Amino acid sequence: MDSNISKICGESSITPNFEEIKSDPNYVFTPDPDFVPLTLFNESGNAVTVNSWIECANYVNGGWVANFINNTNYEKSLFFVLLFISTSFLLTKFVKNLGSEYFKK
């Protein structure tokens, strides 16, 4: 048994057949009244609430986790910072040129 499954979903005597679940597009997970529902997250930030141990194990086996880790898009932030700096530089240069042209007259 995968240690992540035990850590996130808890212990169970069930031996899941993930290949059977994955190969059946109409597989329906049966809610377990004794299982405390958990919310799991994927790498994109999508969330799913699982209602049984086998459903939880299936999602964790597929890479879902119990805690969402927000990965900041540093490239996007860097782009906007550089855009702001470039724009500020160009505007400053433009204003200085405009002022020097004004005082020449």
N, CA, C and O atoms as a GROMACS GRO file, in nm:
protein
  420
    1MET      N    1   0.085  -0.119   0.000
    1MET     CA    2   0.000   0.000   0.000
    1MET      C    3   0.089   0.124   0.000
    1MET      O    4   0.190   0.128   0.070
    2ASP      N    5   0.052   0.223  -0.078
    2ASP     CA    6   0.125   0.349  -0.088
    2ASP      C    7   0.116   0.423   0.046
    2ASP      O    8   0.009   0.432   0.106
    3SER      N    9   0.230   0.476   0.093
    3SER     CA   10   0.232   0.545   0.222
    3SER      C   11   0.151   0.675   0.217
    3SER      O   12   0.094   0.716   0.318
    4ASN      N   13   0.143   0.740   0.100
    4ASN     CA   14   0.060   0.861   0.088
    4ASN      C   15  -0.087   0.829   0.108
    4ASN      O   16  -0.160   0.907   0.170
    5ILE      N   17  -0.130   0.716   0.058
    5ILE     CA   18  -0.270   0.675   0.076
    5ILE      C   19  -0.299   0.654   0.223
    5ILE      O   20  -0.401   0.701   0.274
    6SER      N   21  -0.210   0.584   0.293
    6SER     CA   22  -0.229   0.562   0.437
    6SER      C   23  -0.226   0.693   0.514
    6SER      O   24  -0.304   0.712   0.607
    7LYS      N   25  -0.135   0.782   0.476
    7LYS     CA   26  -0.120   0.909   0.546
    7LYS      C   27  -0.242   0.999   0.526
    7LYS      O   28  -0.288   1.062   0.622
    8ILE      N   29  -0.295   1.005   0.405
    8ILE     CA   30  -0.406   1.096   0.375
    8ILE      C   31  -0.541   1.034   0.404
    8ILE      O   32  -0.627   1.096   0.466
    9CYS      N   33  -0.561   0.910   0.359
    9CYS     CA   34  -0.693   0.847   0.369
    9CYS      C   35  -0.711   0.764   0.496
    9CYS      O   36  -0.824   0.736   0.536
   10GLY      N   37  -0.601   0.726   0.557
   10GLY     CA   38  -0.609   0.639   0.674
   10GLY      C   39  -0.586   0.494   0.635
   10GLY      O   40  -0.568   0.462   0.518
   11GLU      N   41  -0.588   0.408   0.734
   11GLU     CA   42  -0.565   0.266   0.712
   11GLU      C   43  -0.696   0.197   0.672
   11GLU      O   44  -0.805   0.239   0.712
   12SER      N   45  -0.683   0.091   0.592
   12SER     CA   46  -0.799   0.013   0.552
   12SER      C   47  -0.754  -0.128   0.515
   12SER      O   48  -0.640  -0.149   0.472
   13SER      N   49  -0.844  -0.222   0.531
   13SER     CA   50  -0.814  -0.360   0.494
   13SER      C   51  -0.848  -0.386   0.347
   13SER      O   52  -0.823  -0.495   0.296
   14ILE      N   53  -0.904  -0.287   0.279
   14ILE     CA   54  -0.942  -0.299   0.139
   14ILE      C   55  -0.816  -0.298   0.052
   14ILE      O   56  -0.726  -0.216   0.072
   15THR      N   57  -0.812  -0.389  -0.044
   15THR     CA   58  -0.703  -0.389  -0.142
   15THR      C   59  -0.761  -0.336  -0.273
   15THR      O   60  -0.831  -0.408  -0.344
   16PRO      N   61  -0.732  -0.209  -0.304
   16PRO     CA   62  -0.794  -0.149  -0.423
   16PRO      C   63  -0.734  -0.200  -0.553
   16PRO      O   64  -0.614  -0.227  -0.561
   17ASN      N   65  -0.819  -0.212  -0.654
   17ASN     CA   66  -0.774  -0.246  -0.788
   17ASN      C   67  -0.790  -0.119  -0.873
   17ASN      O   68  -0.894  -0.098  -0.936
   18PHE      N   69  -0.686  -0.037  -0.873
   18PHE     CA   70  -0.693   0.092  -0.942
   18PHE      C   71  -0.709   0.077  -1.092
   18PHE      O   72  -0.771   0.162  -1.157
   19GLU      N   73  -0.654  -0.029  -1.148
   19GLU     CA   74  -0.667  -0.051  -1.293
   19GLU      C   75  -0.813  -0.074  -1.331
   19GLU      O   76  -0.858  -0.027  -1.436
   20GLU      N   77  -0.886  -0.147  -1.249
   20GLU     CA   78  -1.027  -0.173  -1.276
   20GLU      C   79  -1.107  -0.042  -1.269
   20GLU      O   80  -1.193  -0.017  -1.353
   21ILE      N   81  -1.078   0.040  -1.168
   21ILE     CA   82  -1.148   0.168  -1.154
   21ILE      C   83  -1.115   0.260  -1.271
   21ILE      O   84  -1.203   0.325  -1.327
   22LYS      N   85  -0.986   0.265  -1.307
   22LYS     CA   86  -0.942   0.354  -1.415
   22LYS      C   87  -1.000   0.311  -1.550
   22LYS      O   88  -1.031   0.396  -1.634
   23SER      N   89  -1.015   0.181  -1.571
   23SER     CA   90  -1.061   0.132  -1.702
   23SER      C   91  -1.212   0.139  -1.719
   23SER      O   92  -1.263   0.123  -1.830
   24ASP      N   93  -1.286   0.164  -1.610
   24ASP     CA   94  -1.432   0.171  -1.617
   24ASP      C   95  -1.476   0.318  -1.606
   24ASP      O   96  -1.476   0.373  -1.496
   25PRO      N   97  -1.512   0.382  -1.718
   25PRO     CA   98  -1.551   0.524  -1.712
   25PRO      C   99  -1.681   0.549  -1.636
   25PRO      O  100  -1.710   0.662  -1.599
   26ASN      N  101  -1.758   0.444  -1.611
   26ASN     CA  102  -1.885   0.458  -1.539
   26ASN      C  103  -1.876   0.407  -1.396
   26ASN      O  104  -1.978   0.381  -1.332
   27TYR      N  105  -1.754   0.393  -1.344
   27TYR     CA  106  -1.736   0.344  -1.207
   27TYR      C  107  -1.797   0.445  -1.110
   27TYR      O  108  -1.772   0.565  -1.119
   28VAL      N  109  -1.878   0.395  -1.017
   28VAL     CA  110  -1.943   0.480  -0.919
   28VAL      C  111  -1.890   0.443  -0.781
   28VAL      O  112  -1.897   0.327  -0.739
   29PHE      N  113  -1.838   0.542  -0.710
   29PHE     CA  114  -1.791   0.520  -0.574
   29PHE      C  115  -1.910   0.524  -0.479
   29PHE      O  116  -1.991   0.616  -0.485
   30THR      N  117  -1.918   0.426  -0.392
   30THR     CA  118  -2.026   0.420  -0.295
   30THR      C  119  -1.985   0.496  -0.170
   30THR      O  120  -1.880   0.467  -0.113
   31PRO      N  121  -2.065   0.595  -0.126
   31PRO     CA  122  -2.030   0.669  -0.005
   31PRO      C  123  -2.028   0.577   0.117
   31PRO      O  124  -2.112   0.488   0.131
   32ASP      N  125  -1.931   0.600   0.203
   32ASP     CA  126  -1.917   0.523   0.326
   32ASP      C  127  -1.957   0.614   0.442
   32ASP      O  128  -1.891   0.715   0.467
   33PRO      N  129  -2.066   0.578   0.514
   33PRO     CA  130  -2.112   0.665   0.624
   33PRO      C  131  -2.010   0.676   0.738
   33PRO      O  132  -2.015   0.771   0.816
   34ASP      N  133  -1.918   0.580   0.748
   34ASP     CA  134  -1.818   0.584   0.855
   34ASP      C  135  -1.693   0.662   0.815
   34ASP      O  136  -1.606   0.687   0.899
   35PHE      N  137  -1.683   0.700   0.689
   35PHE     CA  138  -1.567   0.773   0.641
   35PHE      C  139  -1.593   0.923   0.652
   35PHE      O  140  -1.695   0.973   0.604
   36VAL      N  141  -1.500   0.994   0.715
   36VAL     CA  142  -1.512   1.140   0.726
   36VAL      C  143  -1.472   1.200   0.591
   36VAL      O  144  -1.359   1.179   0.546
   37PRO      N  145  -1.563   1.275   0.525
   37PRO     CA  146  -1.530   1.331   0.394
   37PRO      C  147  -1.403   1.417   0.398
   37PRO      O  148  -1.380   1.493   0.492
   38LEU      N  149  -1.322   1.404   0.294
   38LEU     CA  150  -1.198   1.480   0.281
   38LEU      C  151  -1.202   1.558   0.151
   38LEU      O  152  -1.261   1.515   0.053
   39THR      N  153  -1.139   1.674   0.152
   39THR     CA  154  -1.123   1.751   0.029
   39THR      C  155  -0.980   1.735  -0.018
   39THR      O  156  -0.886   1.761   0.057
   40LEU      N  157  -0.965   1.692  -0.142
   40LEU     CA  158  -0.833   1.672  -0.202
   40LEU      C  159  -0.813   1.772  -0.315
   40LEU      O  160  -0.910   1.819  -0.375
   41PHE      N  161  -0.686   1.803  -0.343
   41PHE     CA  162  -0.652   1.902  -0.445
   41PHE      C  163  -0.553   1.844  -0.544
   41PHE      O  164  -0.468   1.762  -0.508
   42ASN      N  165  -0.564   1.887  -0.670
   42ASN     CA  166  -0.463   1.847  -0.768
   42ASN      C  167  -0.367   1.964  -0.789
   42ASN      O  168  -0.380   2.068  -0.725
   43GLU      N  169  -0.270   1.946  -0.879
   43GLU     CA  170  -0.167   2.049  -0.898
   43GLU      C  171  -0.222   2.178  -0.957
   43GLU      O  172  -0.157   2.283  -0.946
   44SER      N  173  -0.338   2.174  -1.019
   44SER     CA  174  -0.399   2.295  -1.077
   44SER      C  175  -0.486   2.370  -0.977
   44SER      O  176  -0.536   2.478  -1.007
   45GLY      N  177  -0.503   2.313  -0.858
   45GLY     CA  178  -0.586   2.377  -0.758
   45GLY      C  179  -0.730   2.332  -0.759
   45GLY      O  180  -0.811   2.382  -0.681
   46ASN      N  181  -0.765   2.238  -0.847
   46ASN     CA  182  -0.901   2.184  -0.848
   46ASN      C  183  -0.922   2.102  -0.721
   46ASN      O  184  -0.829   2.041  -0.669
   47ALA      N  185  -1.044   2.104  -0.672
   47ALA     CA  186  -1.076   2.033  -0.548
   47ALA      C  187  -1.184   1.929  -0.571
   47ALA      O  188  -1.270   1.944  -0.657
   48VAL      N  189  -1.176   1.823  -0.492
   48VAL     CA  190  -1.279   1.719  -0.495
   48VAL      C  191  -1.298   1.670  -0.352
   48VAL      O  192  -1.202   1.656  -0.276
   49THR      N  193  -1.423   1.646  -0.315
   49THR     CA  194  -1.452   1.591  -0.183
   49THR      C  195  -1.481   1.443  -0.200
   49THR      O  196  -1.568   1.403  -0.277
   50VAL      N  197  -1.406   1.362  -0.127
   50VAL     CA  198  -1.423   1.216  -0.136
   50VAL      C  199  -1.502   1.168  -0.015
   50VAL      O  200  -1.490   1.221   0.095
   51ASN      N  201  -1.585   1.065  -0.039
   51ASN     CA  202  -1.676   1.017   0.065
   51ASN      C  203  -1.656   0.871   0.102
   51ASN      O  204  -1.738   0.812   0.172
   52SER      N  205  -1.545   0.812   0.055
   52SER     CA  206  -1.516   0.674   0.094
   52SER      C  207  -1.365   0.653   0.085
   52SER      O  208  -1.294   0.728   0.019
   53TRP      N  209  -1.319   0.550   0.155
   53TRP     CA  210  -1.176   0.524   0.156
   53TRP      C  211  -1.126   0.487   0.016
   53TRP      O  212  -1.020   0.534  -0.026
   54ILE      N  213  -1.199   0.405  -0.055
   54ILE     CA  214  -1.156   0.361  -0.188
   54ILE      C  215  -1.152   0.480  -0.285
   54ILE      O  216  -1.062   0.487  -0.369
   55GLU      N  217  -1.246   0.572  -0.274
   55GLU     CA  218  -1.245   0.692  -0.358
   55GLU      C  219  -1.124   0.779  -0.324
   55GLU      O  220  -1.055   0.830  -0.412
   56CYS      N  221  -1.099   0.795  -0.196
   56CYS     CA  222  -0.983   0.871  -0.151
   56CYS      C  223  -0.854   0.808  -0.202
   56CYS      O  224  -0.767   0.878  -0.255
   57ALA      N  225  -0.841   0.678  -0.187
   57ALA     CA  226  -0.721   0.607  -0.231
   57ALA      C  227  -0.701   0.621  -0.382
   57ALA      O  228  -0.589   0.637  -0.429
   58ASN      N  229  -0.811   0.617  -0.457
   58ASN     CA  230  -0.802   0.631  -0.602
   58ASN      C  231  -0.749   0.770  -0.641
   58ASN      O  232  -0.662   0.781  -0.727
   59TYR      N  233  -0.801   0.874  -0.578
   59TYR     CA  234  -0.756   1.009  -0.610
   59TYR      C  235  -0.610   1.031  -0.566
   59TYR      O  236  -0.531   1.089  -0.639
   60VAL      N  237  -0.577   0.984  -0.446
   60VAL     CA  238  -0.438   1.000  -0.398
   60VAL      C  239  -0.343   0.923  -0.489
   60VAL      O  240  -0.233   0.970  -0.517
   61ASN      N  241  -0.384   0.807  -0.534
   61ASN     CA  242  -0.304   0.729  -0.629
   61ASN      C  243  -0.283   0.806  -0.760
   61ASN      O  244  -0.182   0.788  -0.828
   62GLY      N  245  -0.378   0.892  -0.795
   62GLY     CA  246  -0.370   0.973  -0.916
   62GLY      C  247  -0.295   1.104  -0.897
   62GLY      O  248  -0.288   1.184  -0.990
   63GLY      N  249  -0.239   1.127  -0.778
   63GLY     CA  250  -0.158   1.246  -0.756
   63GLY      C  251  -0.224   1.358  -0.677
   63GLY      O  252  -0.163   1.463  -0.657
   64TRP      N  253  -0.346   1.339  -0.633
   64TRP     CA  254  -0.414   1.441  -0.555
   64TRP      C  255  -0.359   1.442  -0.414
   64TRP      O  256  -0.314   1.339  -0.364
   65VAL      N  257  -0.362   1.558  -0.348
   65VAL     CA  258  -0.307   1.575  -0.214
   65VAL      C  259  -0.410   1.640  -0.122
   65VAL      O  260  -0.511   1.694  -0.169
   66ALA      N  261  -0.384   1.633   0.008
   66ALA     CA  262  -0.479   1.687   0.106
   66ALA      C  263  -0.462   1.837   0.126
   66ALA      O  264  -0.558   1.904   0.165
   67ASN      N  265  -0.345   1.891   0.100
   67ASN     CA  266  -0.320   2.034   0.120
   67ASN      C  267  -0.281   2.097  -0.012
   67ASN      O  268  -0.190   2.050  -0.080
   68PHE      N  269  -0.351   2.204  -0.047
   68PHE     CA  270  -0.321   2.274  -0.172
   68PHE      C  271  -0.198   2.361  -0.151
   68PHE      O  272  -0.191   2.441  -0.058
   69ILE      N  273  -0.102   2.344  -0.239
   69ILE     CA  274   0.018   2.426  -0.237
   69ILE      C  275   0.007   2.523  -0.352
   69ILE      O  276   0.006   2.484  -0.469
   70ASN      N  277  -0.001   2.652  -0.318
   70ASN     CA  278  -0.016   2.754  -0.420
   70ASN      C  279   0.118   2.784  -0.483
   70ASN      O  280   0.204   2.844  -0.419
   71ASN      N  281   0.137   2.744  -0.606
   71ASN     CA  282   0.260   2.774  -0.679
   71ASN      C  283   0.243   2.907  -0.750
   71ASN      O  284   0.162   2.920  -0.842
   72THR      N  285   0.321   3.005  -0.707
   72THR     CA  286   0.313   3.136  -0.767
   72THR      C  287   0.379   3.134  -0.904
   72THR      O  288   0.483   3.071  -0.923
   73ASN      N  289   0.317   3.201  -0.997
   73ASN     CA  290   0.371   3.210  -1.131
   73ASN      C  291   0.472   3.324  -1.132
   73ASN      O  292   0.437   3.439  -1.160
   74TYR      N  293   0.599   3.293  -1.101
   74TYR     CA  294   0.702   3.395  -1.090
   74TYR      C  295   0.731   3.461  -1.224
   74TYR      O  296   0.765   3.579  -1.229
   75GLU      N  297   0.720   3.387  -1.332
   75GLU     CA  298   0.746   3.444  -1.463
   75GLU      C  299   0.649   3.558  -1.493
   75GLU      O  300   0.688   3.662  -1.547
   76LYS      N  301   0.524   3.538  -1.458
   76LYS     CA  302   0.423   3.640  -1.482
   76LYS      C  303   0.453   3.764  -1.397
   76LYS      O  304   0.444   3.876  -1.447
   77SER      N  305   0.487   3.744  -1.272
   77SER     CA  306   0.520   3.857  -1.184
   77SER      C  307   0.643   3.930  -1.235
   77SER      O  308   0.646   4.053  -1.237
   78LEU      N  309   0.744   3.856  -1.275
   78LEU     CA  310   0.866   3.917  -1.328
   78LEU      C  311   0.836   3.998  -1.454
   78LEU      O  312   0.891   4.107  -1.472
   79PHE      N  313   0.751   3.945  -1.540
   79PHE     CA  314   0.713   4.017  -1.662
   79PHE      C  315   0.652   4.152  -1.628
   79PHE      O  316   0.690   4.253  -1.687
   80PHE      N  317   0.558   4.155  -1.534
   80PHE     CA  318   0.492   4.281  -1.501
   80PHE      C  319   0.587   4.379  -1.432
   80PHE      O  320   0.577   4.500  -1.455
   81VAL      N  321   0.678   4.331  -1.350
   81VAL     CA  322   0.777   4.418  -1.287
   81VAL      C  323   0.867   4.480  -1.394
   81VAL      O  324   0.890   4.601  -1.393
   82LEU      N  325   0.916   4.398  -1.486
   82LEU     CA  326   1.002   4.450  -1.592
   82LEU      C  327   0.926   4.546  -1.684
   82LEU      O  328   0.982   4.645  -1.730
   83LEU      N  329   0.800   4.516  -1.711
   83LEU     CA  330   0.717   4.605  -1.792
   83LEU      C  331   0.701   4.740  -1.723
   83LEU      O  332   0.710   4.844  -1.788
   84PHE      N  333   0.677   4.738  -1.593
   84PHE     CA  334   0.662   4.862  -1.517
   84PHE      C  335   0.791   4.943  -1.518
   84PHE      O  336   0.788   5.064  -1.538
   85ILE      N  337   0.904   4.877  -1.496
   85ILE     CA  338   1.033   4.946  -1.495
   85ILE      C  339   1.062   5.006  -1.633
   85ILE      O  340   1.104   5.121  -1.643
   86SER      N  341   1.041   4.930  -1.738
   86SER     CA  342   1.066   4.978  -1.874
   86SER      C  343   0.976   5.096  -1.908
   86SER      O  344   1.022   5.196  -1.964
   87THR      N  345   0.850   5.084  -1.874
   87THR     CA  346   0.755   5.193  -1.901
   87THR      C  347   0.793   5.318  -1.823
   87THR      O  348   0.787   5.429  -1.877
   88SER      N  349   0.832   5.302  -1.697
   88SER     CA  350   0.874   5.416  -1.616
   88SER      C  351   0.997   5.482  -1.675
   88SER      O  352   1.004   5.605  -1.682
   89PHE      N  353   1.092   5.403  -1.719
   89PHE     CA  354   1.214   5.457  -1.779
   89PHE      C  355   1.182   5.535  -1.906
   89PHE      O  356   1.230   5.647  -1.924
   90LEU      N  357   1.100   5.477  -1.992
   90LEU     CA  358   1.064   5.544  -2.117
   90LEU      C  359   0.984   5.672  -2.092
   90LEU      O  360   1.007   5.773  -2.159
   91LEU      N  361   0.891   5.669  -1.999
   91LEU     CA  362   0.814   5.789  -1.968
   91LEU      C  363   0.903   5.898  -1.910
   91LEU      O  364   0.886   6.015  -1.944
   92THR      N  365   0.995   5.862  -1.823
   92THR     CA  366   1.088   5.959  -1.765
   92THR      C  367   1.172   6.023  -1.874
   92THR      O  368   1.191   6.145  -1.876
   93LYS      N  369   1.224   5.941  -1.963
   93LYS     CA  370   1.305   5.991  -2.074
   93LYS      C  371   1.222   6.083  -2.164
   93LYS      O  372   1.270   6.188  -2.208
   94PHE      N  373   1.099   6.044  -2.192
   94PHE     CA  374   1.011   6.124  -2.276
   94PHE      C  375   0.982   6.259  -2.212
   94PHE      O  376   0.987   6.362  -2.279
   95VAL      N  377   0.953   6.260  -2.083
   95VAL     CA  378   0.922   6.383  -2.012
   95VAL      C  379   1.045   6.474  -2.009
   95VAL      O  380   1.032   6.595  -2.025
   96LYS      N  381   1.164   6.418  -1.988
   96LYS     CA  382   1.287   6.498  -1.987
   96LYS      C  383   1.310   6.561  -2.124
   96LYS      O  384   1.345   6.679  -2.134
   97ASN      N  385   1.291   6.483  -2.230
   97ASN     CA  386   1.306   6.537  -2.366
   97ASN      C  387   1.203   6.645  -2.394
   97ASN      O  388   1.234   6.745  -2.459
   98LEU      N  389   1.082   6.626  -2.348
   98LEU     CA  390   0.977   6.724  -2.367
   98LEU      C  391   1.012   6.853  -2.295
   98LEU      O  392   0.992   6.962  -2.349
   99GLY      N  393   1.065   6.842  -2.172
   99GLY     CA  394   1.104   6.960  -2.094
   99GLY      C  395   1.220   7.031  -2.158
   99GLY      O  396   1.220   7.154  -2.160
  100SER      N  397   1.318   6.961  -2.212
  100SER     CA  398   1.434   7.026  -2.273
  100SER      C  399   1.392   7.096  -2.402
  100SER      O  400   1.447   7.201  -2.434
  101GLU      N  401   1.298   7.041  -2.477
  101GLU     CA  402   1.247   7.104  -2.598
  101GLU      C  403   1.169   7.231  -2.562
  101GLU      O  404   1.174   7.331  -2.635
  102TYR      N  405   1.098   7.226  -2.452
  102TYR     CA  406   1.017   7.340  -2.409
  102TYR      C  407   1.106   7.457  -2.370
  102TYR      O  408   1.076   7.572  -2.403
  103PHE      N  409   1.214   7.429  -2.298
  103PHE     CA  410   1.301   7.536  -2.251
  103PHE      C  411   1.395   7.590  -2.360
  103PHE      O  412   1.454   7.696  -2.342
  104LYS      N  413   1.410   7.520  -2.471
  104LYS     CA  414   1.492   7.570  -2.583
  104LYS      C  415   1.424   7.688  -2.650
  104LYS      O  416   1.490   7.774  -2.708
  105LYS      N  417   1.294   7.692  -2.643
  105LYS     CA  418   1.220   7.797  -2.713
  105LYS      C  419   1.227   7.928  -2.644
  105LYS      O  420   1.169   8.026  -2.691
   0.00000   0.00000   0.00000
